[in-house]
C-alpha cells in the first residue's frame, strides 16, 4: 500500500500502488496546469469506514509514496475516466478500473 500525502499539516491516505500510480498521473497533470479540484475517497471498514474530501490546489504540497519498487503499468482508459471525473462538480474519486482498451498500432 502506497500513500498520498497532502497539505500542511499533512493528510496521509493509503491506496494500493496501482491506484496511486493512476491518481498520480491525473493529479500531477491538473496541478501542473494550475487547476484546482476536489478529491474524495472512502475509508475501508478496517479504517473505520466513512469518506473524506479535500480541495487540491497547486500551491499546497503533495507527495506520493509507493510501497513497491516497480512502477505499475498504466491503463489509459482508467486515466481518461479519472480525468473526466476530476473535471466535474463532484470531482476526482477512485472508481473501479475498467478493462484496458486496445491501442491501435500504426
Beta strands, then each sheet from edge to edge (+ up, - down):
strand 1: 2-6
strand 2: 11-15
strand 3: 37-42
strand 4: 51-56
strand 5: 62-65
strand 6: 92-93
sheet 1: 2+ 1- 5+
sheet 2: 4+ 3- 6-
end
